[in-house]
Amino acid sequence: MAKDHQPNPPPRSTYSLGHSAEVVASHSARTVSNSAAFLLPHLRPHFSLLDIGCGPGTITSGFCAHLPHGKVTGVDLGDSVLEQATSSHPAAEYPNLMFEAADILQGLKYSDDSFDVVYFHQTVLHLPDPVRGIREARRVLKPGGMLAMREMDSLCWYPDLAGLKRYNECLDSMLRSTGAPGLYRARGLHAWVSEAGFEREKMLVGAGTTVHSSPEERMWWGMVHIRRLKGESVGGKMKSLGLVTAEGDEELVRDFEKWIAHPDGWYAALQCEVIATK
């Protein structure tokens, strides 16, 4: 007798970079000004907003000033980063802000039609099933609500150093090792949004950039990646996957040091942006 077919359980969300100190430190530099400027003109003071993958909450908390009569909720997988977000943003200073643990691929606890805005930033490139995640975001959006997404597609470095090119390859492979899309896929972000049930005619599709070129920016951004390479959350994971050896890791570090010191050193990331109305 044939067994009843059991549907596959939904995948769990992943975050390949982890929430180590060297990773979270760079995330703390993200603000609504440098990471959500494309969304701000569309906000109204009474809106409720859900931030998926909020990390240390520096972007999430920035929305509070723009939504003084609304509510802002940040959700993330990591208990440690949520503790940091909560302790850094006390209720006395942010009365309309809260942080909670959630996995969007497993289903959010919120009822249908709960939020005016659902915001993603550098999140779906880590999800094994981006469309499922976007579809769940659509479920909790109110009719007429907005999905706002900003996801990195690719990283560009000048000068063209072999170690930095190899770093991009290793980072992409590490992301994809979990089943996530990885790099070079966010250029199809609007197609995922369409597949999740949003109408193309109700989308604003654009792009932005993140650029680091001054000596101070190069020092900060280069050291972010050197610390990640020397830590377990990125460098250790790359080694465990066989993407780099100890010697290869040192080559990457040396080229980051060259990039920092180069007077014409330049970095840009292509950020794909979508605002879709339900």
PALOFI-22640 format. One record per residue: residue in three letters; y, z, x of N, C-alpha, C, CB in turn. Coordinates in steps of 0.05 Angstrom, whole numbers, padded with zeros to 5 digits, always signed. Each point is the difference from the previous one (the first is absolute). Glycine has a CB too. Layout:
AlaYZXYZXYZXYZX
...
END
This chain:
Met-00024+00000+00017+00024+00000-00017+00025+00000+00018-00025+00025-00037
Ala+00043-00043+00031+00024-00003+00017+00018+00025-00004-00003-00051-00003
Lys+00015+00060+00025+00019+00022-00002+00026-00010-00012-00022+00023+00039
Asp+00036-00005-00054+00026-00007-00010+00019-00005+00024-00008+00027-00042
His+00024-00047+00039+00020-00006+00021+00021+00022+00000-00009-00050-00003
Gln+00014+00062+00027+00021+00020+00002+00024-00013+00014-00035+00037+00002
Pro+00058-00036-00014+00024-00012+00013+00006+00014+00026+00018-00013-00045
Asn-00008-00002+00064+00008+00012+00025+00024+00019-00004-00017-00041+00025
Pro+00016+00064-00012+00023+00018-00003+00024-00012+00013-00031+00040+00000
Pro+00055-00033-00009+00024-00011+00012+00003+00010+00029+00023-00001-00045
Pro-00012-00016+00062+00004+00008+00028+00020+00022+00002-00012-00046+00016
Arg+00011+00061+00006+00020+00021+00005+00022-00012+00018-00035+00037-00005
Ser+00059-00027+00000+00022-00008+00017-00004+00010+00028+00031+00000-00039
Thr-00021-00015+00058-00002+00008+00028+00028-00001+00013-00047-00017+00003
Tyr+00050+00031+00019+00025-00002+00015-00008+00000+00030+00028+00023-00036
Ser-00031-00047+00047-00012-00004+00026+00015+00015+00022-00016-00044-00015
Leu+00043+00046+00013+00016+00012+00021-00003+00031+00000+00032-00038-00003
Gly-00041+00049-00019-00002+00029-00001+00027+00014-00002-00042-00003+00026
His+00042+00029-00027+00025+00015-00003+00004+00019+00023-00004-00003-00049
Ser-00002-00007+00073+00004+00016+00024+00030+00003+00005-00043-00016+00020
Ala+00051+00035-00003+00028+00005+00005+00015-00024+00010-00012+00047+00011
Glu-00002-00063+00006+00014-00024+00012+00004-00022-00021-00020+00011+00044
Val+00003-00011-00065+00004-00020-00022+00021+00009-00019-00048-00014+00005
Val+00045+00039-00014+00019+00011-00020+00028+00001+00011-00037+00027-00021
Ala+00040-00022+00047+00027+00002+00011+00016-00026-00004-00018+00032+00034
Ser+00004-00055-00031+00014-00025-00004+00005-00006-00029-00021-00018+00041
His+00003+00027-00059+00004-00003-00028+00023+00016-00010-00048-00008-00006
Ser+00054+00030+00019+00023+00016-00008+00027-00013+00004-00028+00040+00011
Ala+00028-00062+00004+00025-00015+00004+00006-00019-00023-00007+00004+00050
Arg-00012-00007-00068+00004-00018-00023+00017+00013-00021-00044-00021+00009
Thr+00063+00006-00020+00019+00010-00020+00002-00020-00023+00025+00026+00035
Val-00012-00019-00056+00005-00019-00022+00018-00023+00011-00005+00036-00035
Ser+00023-00029+00053+00018-00021+00010-00014-00021+00017+00036+00034+00000
Asn-00055-00026+00017-00013-00019+00017-00026-00011-00011+00021+00022+00038
Ser-00031-00010-00060-00026-00008-00011+00000-00006-00030-00019+00028+00036
Ala+00040-00023-00050+00000-00005-00029+00027-00011-00009-00033+00036-00006
Ala+00049-00047+00024+00026-00011-00008-00002-00022-00021+00017+00011+00045
Phe-00039-00026-00045-00004-00022-00019-00003+00011-00029-00021-00027+00036
Leu+00012+00052-00038-00005+00012-00027+00025+00015-00011-00048+00003+00013
Leu+00064+00008+00004+00021+00018-00009+00019-00011-00021-00002+00019+00045
Pro+00010-00045-00044+00018-00010-00021-00012+00000-00028+00022-00028+00035
His-00049+00030-00036-00013-00002-00026-00006+00027-00013-00020-00043+00016
Leu+00026+00064-00001-00006+00027-00011+00022+00009-00019-00025+00011+00043
Arg+00017+00006-00062+00019+00013-00018-00004+00031+00002+00000-00041-00032
Pro+00021+00056+00028-00002+00029+00005-00022+00015-00014+00048-00003+00007
His-00057-00007-00030-00020+00015-00016-00029-00009+00006+00035+00005-00035
Phe-00039-00024+00053-00027-00011+00004-00019+00021+00012+00021-00045+00007
Ser-00046+00041-00014-00022+00015+00014-00013-00019+00019-00007+00030-00040
Leu+00001-00020+00064-00011-00017+00021-00024+00013+00013+00046-00018+00009
Leu-00067+00001-00004-00024+00009+00013-00002-00015+00027-00023+00010-00044
Asp+00021+00005+00066-00002-00012+00027-00029+00003+00009+00048+00011+00011
Ile-00062-00034-00008-00028-00001+00007-00002-00001+00031-00013-00023-00043
Gly-00001+00043+00055-00002+00001+00029+00026+00011+00012-00033-00038+00000
Cys+00042+00061-00010+00026+00010+00007+00003+00011+00028+00005+00010-00047
Gly-00027-00003+00060+00001+00011+00027+00017+00025+00001-00006-00046+00018
Pro+00023+00049+00002+00016+00025+00003+00022+00002-00020-00011+00000+00047
Gly+00015-00020-00064+00018+00003-00023+00029-00006+00006-00030+00033-00016
Thr+00036-00045+00039+00028-00005+00007+00012-00023-00017-00010+00015+00047
Ile-00006-00035-00054+00010-00020-00019+00001+00012-00028-00018-00038+00029
Thr-00004+00051-00037-00003+00011-00027+00024+00018-00007-00050-00002+00005
Ser+00056+00020+00014+00022+00019-00006+00027-00014-00001-00026+00035+00023
Gly+00029-00057-00009+00025-00015-00001+00005-00012-00027-00006-00010+00047
Phe-00015+00005-00063+00004-00011-00027+00014+00021-00019-00040-00030+00007
Cys+00037+00056+00000+00010+00020-00018+00030-00002-00006-00036+00030+00017
Ala+00051-00037+00004+00029-00003-00004+00007-00023-00018+00007+00020+00045
His-00025-00040-00046+00005-00023-00017-00010+00003-00028-00003-00028+00041
Leu-00014+00049-00045-00012+00005-00026+00006+00029-00008-00037-00034+00008
Pro+00062+00042-00010+00007+00029-00004-00009+00011-00027+00038-00007+00030
His-00042-00010-00050-00009+00009-00026-00029-00008-00005+00048-00004-00016
Gly-00061-00007+00036-00028-00008-00003-00018+00018+00015+00015-00047-00006
Lys-00039+00037+00013-00019+00016+00016-00012-00019+00020-00010+00032-00038
Val+00003-00020+00061-00012-00015+00022-00026+00014+00008+00045-00017+00016
Thr-00067+00001-00015-00026+00011+00007-00011-00016+00024-00009+00015-00048
Gly+00000-00002+00069-00013-00013+00022-00029+00008+00001+00043-00001+00026
Val-00060-00018-00021-00029+00005+00002-00011-00011+00026-00005+00000-00050
Asp-00014+00013+00061-00013-00009+00025-00028+00011+00002+00045-00002+00023
Leu-00061-00008-00005-00027+00009+00005-00002+00025+00016-00014-00047-00003
Gly+00032+00050+00023-00003+00020+00020+00012+00027-00007+00001-00036+00032
Asp-00018+00057-00032+00010+00027-00007+00021+00009+00020-00044+00011-00020
Ser+00040-00017+00046+00019+00010+00021+00027-00012-00004-00038+00007+00032
Val+00038-00033-00037+00026-00014-00002+00014+00008-00026-00017-00038+00027
Leu+00002+00045-00048+00012+00009-00025+00011+00028+00003-00032-00028-00026
Glu+00019+00045+00042+00011+00026+00006+00026-00002+00015-00046+00019+00002
Gln+00047-00038+00017+00025-00005+00015+00022-00009-00019-00026-00011+00041
Ala+00019-00008-00058+00020-00011-00019+00011+00022-00018-00023-00045+00001
Thr+00005+00062-00011+00008+00021-00019+00018+00021+00015-00042-00007-00027
Ser+00033+00015+00050+00016+00021+00015+00027-00010+00009-00044+00020+00015
Ser+00046-00046-00009+00025-00012+00009+00020-00006-00022-00026-00020+00037
His+00016+00022-00062+00018-00007-00022-00003+00022-00022-00005-00050+00010
Pro+00017+00073-00005-00003+00022-00019+00012-00006-00027+00001+00031+00039
Ala-00013-00018-00059+00008-00006-00028+00029+00008-00005-00047+00007-00014
Ala+00057+00012+00029+00028+00009-00004+00019-00023+00007-00013+00047+00010
Glu+00005-00064+00009+00017-00022+00008-00007-00026-00015+00005+00021+00045
Tyr-00030-00023-00053-00010-00024-00013-00013+00007-00027-00006-00023+00045
Pro+00021+00031-00065-00012+00010-00024-00015-00021-00016+00036+00033-00002
Asn-00031-00058+00007-00013-00022-00016-00022-00014+00017+00043-00006-00026
Leu-00053+00020+00046-00020-00012+00019-00025+00016+00000+00037-00019+00028
Met-00060+00005-00028-00026+00014+00004-00019-00018+00015+00007+00026-00042
Phe-00026-00014+00056-00020-00015+00015-00028+00009-00009+00031-00003+00040
Glu-00049-00016-00042-00027+00005-00009-00020-00017+00015+00017+00012-00046
Ala-00042-00003+00047-00022-00015+00012-00011-00020-00020-00011+00038+00031
Ala+00007-00063-00022-00011-00020-00018-00011-00023+00016+00032+00013-00037
Asp-00052-00027+00025-00011-00024+00012+00002-00022-00022-00032+00025+00031
Ile+00049-00044-00027+00006-00019-00021-00025-00017-00006+00047-00002+00015
Leu-00065-00003+00004-00023-00015-00006-00021+00015-00017+00008-00024+00043
Gln-00007+00050-00042-00017+00017-00016+00011+00005-00028-00017+00021+00042
Gly+00042-00029-00046+00013+00004-00026+00019+00023+00001-00039-00019-00022
Leu+00064+00014+00013+00020+00021-00001-00003+00017-00025+00031-00029+00026
Lys-00023+00054-00025-00003+00019-00023+00020-00005-00022-00018+00033+00032
Tyr+00038-00050-00026+00023-00003-00018-00009-00018-00024+00033+00007+00038
Ser-00020-00002-00061-00006-00016-00024+00012-00028+00003-00001+00042-00028
Asp-00009-00059+00011+00012-00027-00001+00030+00003-00006-00044-00020-00017
Asp+00060+00001+00027+00028-00002-00007+00016+00025+00008-00013-00031-00038
Ser+00008+00042+00062+00013+00026+00007+00025-00003+00017-00045+00019-00001
Phe+00048-00041+00017+00022-00001+00019+00017-00025-00004-00028+00025+00033
Asp+00054-00022-00026+00018-00023-00001-00004-00018+00025+00033+00027-00027
Val-00040-00014+00050-00003-00015+00025-00025+00011+00014+00050-00008+00004
Val-00066-00011+00007-00021+00008+00020+00007-00015+00025-00036+00007-00036
Tyr+00037+00008+00058+00009-00011+00026-00022+00003+00021+00048+00012-00012
Phe-00053-00034+00026-00018+00000+00023+00015-00008+00025-00039-00013-00030
His+00033+00027+00052+00012-00008+00026-00022+00003+00021+00047+00014-00014
Gln-00055-00037+00027-00020+00000+00021-00025+00015-00009+00036-00002+00035
Thr-00046-00006-00059-00023+00014-00012-00023-00019-00005+00031+00033-00020
Val-00025-00056+00006-00022-00017-00009-00015-00014+00023+00025-00006-00042
Leu-00011+00003+00066-00014-00012+00022-00023+00018+00010+00042-00024+00013
His-00042+00050-00022-00021+00019+00007-00022+00002-00022+00034+00025+00028
Leu-00029-00037-00051-00019+00004-00022-00023-00021+00000+00038+00019-00027
Pro-00063-00010+00025-00022-00019-00001+00002-00019-00024-00028+00034+00023
Asp+00042-00027-00044+00002-00017-00024+00029+00001-00009-00049+00008-00014
Pro+00067-00024+00026+00028+00001-00008+00005-00006-00030+00011-00013+00046
Val-00025-00006-00057+00005-00008-00028-00007+00023-00018-00009-00048+00011
Arg-00013+00062-00006-00007+00023-00016+00022+00021+00001-00049-00009+00009
Gly+00060+00014+00014+00021+00020+00003+00025-00009-00016-00018+00013+00045
Ile+00025-00038-00043+00024-00010-00014-00005+00001-00030+00012-00029+00039
Arg-00036+00023-00047-00007+00001-00029+00003+00029-00011-00031-00040+00006
Glu+00022+00059+00010+00003+00028-00008+00030+00008-00002-00045+00011+00021
Ala+00061-00021-00002+00028+00005-00001+00012-00012-00026+00002+00000+00050
Arg-00011-00023-00057+00010-00013-00025-00007+00017-00024-00004-00045+00021
Arg-00019+00057-00021-00009+00016-00023+00020+00023-00005-00048-00012+00010
Val+00057+00026+00011+00017+00023-00004+00030-00007-00003-00033+00026+00026
Leu+00039-00052-00024+00028-00008-00004+00006-00002-00030-00001-00026+00044
Lys+00025+00034-00051+00009-00004-00028+00004-00030-00005+00022+00046+00000
Pro-00023-00055-00025+00008-00027-00006+00029-00004+00009-00032-00003-00039
Gly+00037-00019+00054+00026-00004+00012+00004+00014+00026+00017-00006-00046
Gly-00037+00021+00055+00002+00014+00025-00003-00019+00024-00017+00041-00022
Met+00024-00031+00046+00000-00017+00024-00020+00009+00020+00048-00010-00008
Leu-00063-00008+00018-00016+00004+00024+00016-00011+00024-00044-00004-00026
Ala+00048+00021+00046+00015-00008+00024-00017+00004+00024+00044+00013-00022
Met-00047-00034+00039-00018+00002+00023+00013-00012+00024-00039-00004-00030
Arg+00035+00017+00053+00009-00010+00026-00022+00005+00020+00049+00010-00011
Glu-00061-00032+00020-00024+00001+00017+00004-00017+00025-00029+00009-00040
Met+00021+00001+00063+00002-00014+00025-00020-00023+00002+00018+00042+00022
Asp-00009-00065-00014-00018-00022+00004-00008-00004+00029+00021-00022-00040
Ser-00001+00023+00058-00005-00007+00028+00020+00013+00019-00020-00043-00015
Leu+00013+00046+00040+00017+00012+00021+00005-00021+00021-00019+00046-00009
Cys+00044-00048+00017+00008-00019+00021+00013+00015+00023+00007-00037-00034
Trp-00014+00030+00059+00011+00013+00024+00012-00021+00019-00034+00038-00005
Tyr+00055-00031+00018+00011-00016+00022+00007+00019+00022+00018-00036-00031
Pro-00026+00030+00056-00014-00024+00009-00029+00000-00009+00031-00002+00040
Asp-00043-00021-00037-00027-00005-00009-00020+00011+00020+00015-00041-00025
Leu-00020+00067+00024-00018+00013+00019-00028+00001-00011+00038+00028+00017
Ala-00057-00033+00000-00028-00002-00008-00010+00026-00013-00008-00033+00037
Gly+00017+00055-00026-00009+00026-00011+00009+00005-00028+00000+00017+00046
Leu+00025-00027-00053+00010+00004-00027-00013-00019-00019+00043+00015+00019
Lys-00049-00038-00010-00016-00019-00017-00027+00012-00006+00025-00040+00020
Arg-00038+00051+00001-00026+00012-00004+00002+00025-00018-00014-00016+00045
Tyr+00036+00031-00043+00004+00023-00018+00000-00009-00029+00026+00024+00036
Asn-00011-00045-00042+00000-00011-00028-00028-00006-00009+00046-00019+00008
Glu-00062+00006+00009-00027-00008-00007-00017+00025-00006+00004-00042+00028
Cys-00001+00062-00010-00016+00024-00004+00008+00016-00025-00005+00003+00050
Leu+00031-00002-00055+00010+00013-00024-00011-00013-00025+00041+00014+00025
Asp-00040-00041-00026-00010-00015-00023-00030+00006-00003+00035-00036+00007
Ser-00051+00035+00014-00028+00005-00001-00006+00028-00010-00008-00034+00037
Met+00023+00053-00027-00004+00028-00009+00005+00003-00030+00013+00016+00046
Leu+00008-00028-00056+00006+00002-00028-00022-00013-00016+00049-00001+00009
Arg-00059-00022-00001-00020-00015-00015-00028+00013+00002+00027-00042+00008
Ser-00031+00060+00011-00026+00012+00004-00007+00018-00024+00007-00001+00049
Thr+00013+00009-00065-00005+00017-00024-00003-00017-00025+00026+00036+00021
Gly-00024-00063-00018-00001-00017-00024+00028-00006-00010-00044+00019-00011
Ala+00065-00008+00023+00027-00006-00008+00009-00027+00009+00010+00049+00002
Pro+00011-00060-00014+00009-00027+00008+00010-00003+00028+00012-00006-00047
Gly+00002+00026+00057+00011-00001+00027+00025-00016+00001-00046+00003+00018
Leu+00053-00013+00006+00025-00015+00004-00002-00028-00010+00009+00028+00040
Tyr+00014-00042-00043+00002-00028-00007-00009-00006-00028-00008-00011+00048
Arg+00006+00032-00065-00009-00005-00027+00022+00007-00021-00046+00010+00015
Ala+00066+00005-00007+00021+00007-00019+00017-00024-00009+00001+00045+00022
Arg-00003-00067-00007+00014-00024-00009-00010-00010-00027+00007-00013+00048
Gly-00031+00023-00056-00011-00006-00026+00003+00023-00020-00032-00031+00022
Leu+00051+00050-00016+00003+00023-00017+00005-00007-00029+00018+00024+00040
His+00000-00044-00044+00006-00008-00027-00024-00011-00015+00047-00009+00015
Ala-00066-00004+00000-00024-00010-00012-00018+00023-00010+00003-00041+00029
Trp-00005+00062-00012-00015+00024-00009+00012+00012-00025-00013+00009+00047
Val+00040-00008-00048+00014+00011-00023-00006-00017-00025+00036+00019+00030
Ser-00036-00045-00027-00007-00017-00023-00029+00005-00009+00032-00035+00017
Glu-00050+00037+00002-00028+00004-00006-00004+00027-00015-00014-00027+00040
Ala+00031+00046-00034-00002+00026-00013+00012+00001-00028+00002+00020+00045
Gly+00009-00043-00054+00009-00001-00028+00029-00003-00005-00038+00027-00009
Phe+00054-00029+00030+00029-00004-00003+00006-00030-00002+00010+00042+00025
Glu+00010-00049-00040+00008-00028-00004+00018-00008+00022-00005+00004-00050
Arg+00000-00028+00061+00016-00010+00023+00029-00003-00008-00040-00024+00017
Glu+00045+00017-00042+00028-00003-00009+00016+00026-00001-00016-00039-00027
Lys+00002+00061+00029+00013+00026-00001-00001+00014+00027-00013+00004-00048
Met+00012-00020+00069+00000+00011+00028+00024-00009+00015-00050+00000-00001
Leu+00060+00017+00018+00018-00007+00021-00015+00002+00027+00041+00018-00027
Val-00043-00040+00040-00016-00002+00025+00019-00005+00023-00041-00017-00025
Gly+00039+00034+00045+00018-00004+00023-00013+00011+00026+00040+00003-00031
Ala-00023+00002+00050-00010+00011+00026+00023+00013+00014-00036-00036+00003
Gly+00029+00054+00015+00019+00012+00018-00011+00002+00028+00020+00026-00039
Thr-00006-00013+00057-00010+00003+00027+00006+00028+00009+00006-00048+00010
Thr-00022+00057+00009+00006+00025+00015+00003-00009+00029-00026+00030-00032
Val+00049-00025+00044+00006-00009+00027+00007+00023+00018+00016-00044-00018
His-00027+00044+00042+00007+00019+00021+00006-00015+00025-00030+00036-00020
Ser+00055-00033+00030+00007-00016+00024+00018+00015+00019-00004-00040-00028
Ser+00018+00061+00020+00017+00014+00018-00017+00017+00020+00037+00001-00036
Pro-00026+00007+00058-00015+00016+00019-00011+00026-00013+00028-00018+00036
Glu-00012+00030-00054-00009+00025-00013-00023-00006-00020+00046+00019+00005
Glu-00043-00041-00019-00021-00008-00019-00026-00007+00014+00035-00016-00032
Arg-00032+00001+00055-00024-00008+00015-00014+00025+00011+00021-00044+00012
Met-00006+00063-00002-00012+00024+00011-00015+00015-00022+00036+00003+00034
Trp-00023+00000-00057-00013+00015-00022-00025-00015-00011+00045+00019-00013
Trp-00042-00045+00008-00022-00015-00013-00023-00004+00020+00033-00023-00031
Gly-00026+00017+00056-00021-00004+00020-00016+00026+00004+00028-00034+00022
Met-00014+00057-00021-00014+00025+00004-00017+00008-00025+00037+00014+00031
Val-00028-00022-00055-00016+00004-00023-00028-00012+00004+00041-00001-00030
His-00042-00024+00040-00026-00014+00003-00015+00011+00024+00020-00041-00022
Ile-00006+00048+00043-00014+00012+00023-00014+00026-00008+00034-00022+00032
Arg-00020+00039-00046-00012+00025-00009-00023-00005-00019+00044+00023+00004
Arg-00042-00043-00021-00022-00006-00018-00024-00010+00017+00032-00012-00037
Leu-00027-00004+00057-00022-00010+00016-00014+00022+00016+00024-00043+00004
Lys-00008+00063+00004-00011+00023+00015-00013+00021-00018+00034-00009+00035
Gly-00029+00007-00061-00011+00019-00019-00026-00009-00012+00046+00015-00010
Glu-00059+00002-00005-00026-00006-00012+00003-00018-00025-00017+00043+00018
Ser+00039-00040-00033+00001-00013-00026+00001-00030+00003+00023+00040-00018
Val-00011-00051+00039+00002-00029+00004-00016-00008+00025+00045-00001-00022
Gly-00037+00011+00046-00014-00007+00024-00029+00008-00001+00042+00005+00025
Gly-00048+00019-00034-00028+00009-00002-00016-00017-00019+00015+00046+00010
Lys-00003-00053-00033-00014-00016-00019-00005-00029+00011+00021+00027-00038
Met-00001-00038+00052-00004-00026+00012-00023+00000+00020+00049-00010-00007
Lys-00051+00032+00022-00022+00002+00020-00027+00003-00014+00031+00021+00033
Ser-00032-00005-00055-00025+00004-00014-00010-00025-00013+00013+00047-00008
Leu+00006-00065+00001-00008-00026-00012-00006-00021+00021+00028+00012-00039
Gly-00024-00005+00064-00006-00019+00022+00022-00021+00003-00047+00007-00008
Leu+00071-00001-00002+00022-00019+00002+00014+00001+00027+00006+00004-00049
Val-00006+00020+00061+00012+00003+00026-00018+00019+00016+00047-00008-00017
Thr-00045+00005+00043-00012+00020+00019+00022+00018+00010-00038-00033+00013
Ala+00030+00053+00003+00021+00017+00012+00018-00017+00017-00031+00039-00001
Glu+00020-00058+00016+00016-00017+00017+00018-00018-00016-00036+00001+00035
Gly+00025-00012-00057+00015-00017-00017+00023+00014-00014-00040-00027-00007
Asp+00035+00053+00001+00020+00016-00013+00024+00004+00019-00035+00023-00027
Glu+00029-00019+00053+00022+00003+00019+00016-00026+00004-00028+00034+00023
Glu+00014-00057-00026+00015-00025+00001+00020-00003-00022-00040-00021+00022
Leu+00032+00030-00046+00018-00001-00023+00024+00019+00005-00039-00011-00031
Val+00033+00035+00041+00022+00019+00006+00019-00012+00020-00031+00038-00010
Arg+00021-00050+00031+00017-00012+00021+00019-00021-00012-00036+00009+00035
Asp+00025-00026-00053+00017-00020-00011+00020+00011-00020-00037-00033+00006
Phe+00031+00055-00019+00020+00013-00016+00022+00011+00018-00035+00011-00035
Glu+00028+00000+00058+00020+00010+00018+00018-00023+00010-00031+00037+00014
Lys+00019-00060-00008+00015-00023+00008+00020-00009-00023-00038-00015+00030
Trp+00028+00016-00054+00016-00008-00023+00024+00019-00003-00041-00020-00023
Ile+00036+00045+00026+00022+00020-00002+00022-00006+00021-00033+00035-00017
Ala+00024-00041+00041+00018-00003+00023+00014-00027+00000-00028+00031+00026
His+00018-00051-00040+00011-00027+00001+00027+00000-00015-00047-00020+00001
Pro+00068+00010+00013+00027+00000-00013+00002-00017-00025+00018+00008+00046
Asp-00035-00028-00048+00000-00017-00024-00023+00006-00019+00022-00035+00027
Gly-00036+00058-00023-00022+00007-00018+00008+00001-00029-00020+00026+00038
Trp+00003-00037-00055+00007-00003-00029-00026+00002-00016+00040-00029+00011
Tyr-00038+00043-00034-00023+00002-00018+00010-00005-00028-00023+00034+00030
Ala+00007-00048-00046+00006-00005-00028-00026+00001-00016+00041-00027+00011
Ala-00040+00039-00034-00022+00000-00019+00009-00014-00025-00020+00043+00019
Leu+00004-00062-00029+00005-00013-00025-00010+00019-00023-00004-00046+00021
Gln+00023+00053-00039-00006+00018-00022+00001-00016-00026+00018+00040+00025
Cys-00040-00044-00038-00001-00015-00025+00006+00019-00024-00034-00032+00020
Glu+00051+00023-00037+00010+00017-00022-00004-00014-00027+00034+00020+00032
Val-00041-00004-00052-00004-00009-00027+00010+00021-00019-00040-00028+00013
Ile+00055+00020-00033+00006+00017-00024-00010-00015-00024+00041+00021+00022
Ala-00060-00009-00037-00012-00013-00023+00004+00018-00024-00034-00023+00029
Thr+00042+00011-00051+00005+00015-00025-00024-00003-00018+00049-00007+00004
Lys-00058+00029-00016-00023+00000-00018+00008-00010-00027-00020+00039+00025
END
